[in-house]
Amino acid sequence: GYPAISTVEKEAISHLNFPSKEVLKTREEIEQRRIDLARAVVLGNTYKGKTRIIFENSGSVCQIETHLWGLTDTRVILKQGIVIPIHRIREVKL
């Protein structure tokens, strides 16, 4: 369970502050997140499916439901070049 999760709009993400600390505890969780994100990118690009991402900025836990366009080693890329640092993502719901 998380504290209250607020839903954010894509456009608001670029104004958020993301600390450098990893939000997940274990290597397994980190590996699973990477697999889920890769799957979500395929889903977004192939089927135009949306993915719910739960992530943490400096002050709160947020969620967004959106298409994932791409994935780098460190970031998830949404439409309009908006990015979320992977190490701040708590959960990926396909």
Secondary structure, DSSP 8 states (H G I E B T S, - for coil): --S-EEE--HHHHTT----SS----SHHHHHHHHHHHHHHHHHHHHS---EEEEEE-SS-EEEEEE---EE-SSEEE-GGG-EEEGGGEEEEE-
